[in-house]
């Protein structure tokens, strides 16, 4: 089965989080699956607002039937933030951006 895909680009702020969660809920409602690939390669200035968004997206995915949220193209700065706050194991499989 092809995984669902959610792409985050630009600067993600706290105000964006509810909309991103709604987008993921809609995606899962129309194309249910066991995994969602979340591409964060186009995000600029990774910060704690982005970390919060990822944490909330992970909750939405789990509540939708234990769907796995997999991060793709993770910039090194975001990877370090996820490690710092202890979310690397919670999010699932994290793939770094190609160098």
Secondary structure, DSSP 8 states (H G I E B T S, - for coil): ---EEEEEEE---HHHHHHHHHHHHHHHHHS--SEEEEEEEEE-S--HHHHHHHHHHHHHHHHTTS-EEEEEEE-HHHHHHHHHHT-HHHH--EEE---
